Amino acid sequence: MNHFEHAPHTRKSNAAMALLLATFLAGCAGNEAALGDPARGLKCVDDSNVCISQRKMVYDSYMSDPSRSWVKQSAGPHEYASGVRLMAFSRKRKELNCNELAHGKAEADRGPSALSGGAYVGLSTGQIARAAMLAREVSRELAQEIARRCR
C-alpha cells in the first residue's frame, strides 16, 4: 500500500502530485522513442531532452484541447509509464463530465495490471512502480470527483 491511498486530499497530496508530474515530465531512465511516431510523447519514457519536450507537448495539447478528444484514446504500458495521460486526467478532473471521469477512472484502474502483464518491454522496475503508484492516486482522485458530482 502506498502512502497516498488513504491520505486526505491536502497540501501534502497536492505537493506529491506536483512531484509526480515533475518526475514523469522530466523522465525516467528507459526507452528512446522514434521521432516519427505520432504518439511519441506518450511512448517516450527516457530522460532525454527530446522525450521531455515530447511529453510536455502532448501534456500541453491535452490541457488546451477544449474537446478533450484525448480522453477516449486507449493507453498501453508505455502510455502509463510516461504519466502524461494520468496527469492530464488528474489536472482536468474538475472540468471532465461524468462519462469522461468514469473513462479516466477505468483507465487509471487498469494501469497497475497493464504494467504487470508483461507487455512492458523496455521499462524499468522503477518506472513500472512509479506508474502504478500514479495510477492508484489518479484513480482515487477521480473516484472522489465522481462521488462528489456524479450521483
C-alpha distance (Angstrom), angle and dihedral (degrees) to the residues before:
residue distance angle dihedral
M1 . . .
N2 3.79 . .
H3 3.77 124.8 .
F4 3.82 92.7 -109.4
E5 3.80 98.6 61.9
H6 3.79 98.6 81.3
A7 3.79 100.6 19.6
P8 3.79 117.1 117.1
H9 3.79 114.2 -118.5
T10 3.79 100.0 -92.1
R11 3.76 139.8 144.3
K12 3.80 87.1 -82.6
S13 3.81 92.2 57.0
N14 3.83 89.9 44.4
A15 3.79 88.7 52.2
A16 3.80 90.4 47.2
M17 3.81 91.3 51.8
A18 3.82 90.2 48.6
L19 3.80 89.1 51.8
L20 3.81 91.0 49.0
L21 3.80 90.3 49.7
A22 3.79 90.8 50.9
T23 3.80 90.6 47.8
F24 3.79 93.5 50.7
L25 3.77 95.4 42.6
A26 3.80 91.6 45.0
G27 3.77 90.1 49.3
C28 3.73 142.0 -128.0
A29 3.77 127.3 -112.4
G30 3.78 109.6 -86.5
N31 3.80 142.6 76.7
E32 3.75 133.9 18.8
A33 3.80 114.5 -136.7
A34 3.77 123.2 -145.9
L35 3.78 113.5 -105.2
G36 3.81 91.2 -133.8
D37 3.81 94.9 57.0
P38 3.83 108.9 110.0
A39 3.83 91.3 -144.8
R40 3.81 93.0 42.7
G41 3.78 94.8 129.9
L42 3.79 90.6 56.1
K43 3.79 94.7 47.3
C44 3.78 98.9 36.5
V45 3.79 105.1 97.0
D46 3.78 105.0 157.6
D47 3.80 126.2 102.0
S48 3.80 97.6 -111.9
N49 3.79 118.6 127.5
V50 3.81 88.2 -117.3
C51 3.81 92.8 57.6
I52 3.78 93.6 42.9
S53 3.78 89.4 52.4
Q54 3.81 92.5 46.5
R55 3.80 93.5 50.6
K56 3.79 90.9 47.9
M57 3.81 91.4 50.2
V58 3.81 91.7 51.9
Y59 3.82 91.9 45.6
D60 3.82 91.7 48.5
S61 3.81 90.9 48.3
Y62 3.82 89.7 52.5
M63 3.79 91.2 49.4
S64 3.81 92.0 50.9
D65 3.83 97.7 42.0
P66 3.82 106.5 107.1
S67 3.83 91.5 -170.7
R68 3.82 92.1 52.5
S69 3.82 88.7 -146.0
W70 3.82 89.1 159.6
V71 3.81 90.5 70.4
K72 3.81 93.7 77.5
Q73 3.82 96.2 45.0
S74 3.78 116.0 110.1
A75 3.78 124.7 -111.4
G76 3.78 130.6 -147.0
P77 3.80 131.7 -173.3
H78 3.80 95.6 -75.9
E79 3.80 91.3 49.2
Y80 3.81 88.6 53.9
A81 3.80 91.3 46.3
S82 3.81 92.5 51.2
G83 3.82 88.6 55.4
V84 3.79 92.9 -150.7
R85 3.81 98.1 118.5
L86 3.80 94.5 41.7
M87 3.80 92.1 49.6
A88 3.80 89.9 48.2
F89 3.80 90.9 52.6
S90 3.79 89.4 49.5
R91 3.79 94.3 48.0
K92 3.82 95.5 43.8
R93 3.81 97.7 40.4
K94 3.82 94.4 110.3
E95 3.81 90.6 53.2
L96 3.81 97.8 45.3
N97 3.79 120.6 98.9
C98 3.80 120.3 -126.2
N99 3.82 94.2 -93.8
E100 3.80 91.2 49.8
L101 3.80 90.8 47.6
A102 3.80 90.4 51.2
H103 3.80 90.9 48.9
G104 3.81 91.0 49.3
K105 3.79 92.7 47.8
A106 3.80 91.5 49.5
E107 3.80 89.4 50.2
A108 3.80 92.3 48.8
D109 3.81 90.3 47.1
R110 3.82 90.1 54.0
G111 3.79 92.2 51.1
P112 3.80 101.5 87.0
S113 3.81 93.6 45.4
A114 3.82 92.5 44.2
L115 3.78 88.2 54.4
S116 3.78 94.5 47.6
G117 3.80 95.8 46.8
G118 3.80 96.7 88.0
A119 3.84 96.2 -109.1
Y120 3.77 91.4 108.0
V121 3.80 100.4 93.7
G122 3.77 110.0 169.5
L123 3.80 98.0 21.4
S124 3.78 119.9 117.8
T125 3.79 122.4 -129.0
G126 3.81 87.7 -112.2
Q127 3.80 92.0 55.2
I128 3.80 90.5 48.4
A129 3.81 92.4 49.1
R130 3.82 93.6 47.8
A131 3.79 92.4 46.9
A132 3.81 91.9 49.3
M133 3.81 90.4 49.3
L134 3.81 91.0 49.4
A135 3.82 91.1 47.9
R136 3.82 91.3 53.0
E137 3.81 91.9 48.1
V138 3.81 93.5 48.1
S139 3.82 90.6 46.6
R140 3.81 89.1 53.8
E141 3.81 92.4 48.8
L142 3.79 93.0 48.0
A143 3.82 91.2 47.4
Q144 3.81 89.3 54.4
E145 3.81 91.2 49.3
I146 3.83 90.9 48.1
A147 3.80 91.0 49.6
R148 3.79 90.7 49.1
R149 3.83 97.9 47.9
C150 3.81 112.3 13.2
R151 3.77 111.8 64.2
